[in-house]
Amino acid sequence: MNIEEFRAYCINKKGVTEELPFDEHTLVFKVMGKMFALTGLQRLPPQVNLKCDPERAIELRETYDGNIIPGYHMSKIHWNTLIIQNIPPQLIKELIDHSYDLVVAKITKKLRAELDNLD
């Protein structure tokens, strides 16, 4: 998976927007205004940050040693950085879904209702 494929998968999820809130090189994906994924557009090799359940984060880091690491510039407990060129695309999609679902589970009832009503 490359950055363009990563972006396309993220942006096609329900209620997702993309923005550059930090600088012109850090693309952030939000669901209902809450961040669930980001990537440094100029990072080589390509890397993305995704939210993750803390126990699963540890498992993934052990299984994909060096390719899934604690989140760069993020909470090391709740975020992972993935070197995406070295990880199976299906796993990346699964982890994007996991990150998205974690964030959706924490949004307010009002935002959840708005999300549910989107096409």
Secondary structure, DSSP 8 states (H G I E B T S, - for coil): --HHHHHHHHHTSTTEEEE-SS-TTEEEEEETTEEEEEEETT-SS-EEEEE--HHHHHHHHHHTBTTEEE-TTS-TTTEEEEEGGGS-HHHHHHHHHHHHHHHHHHS-HHHHHHHHT--
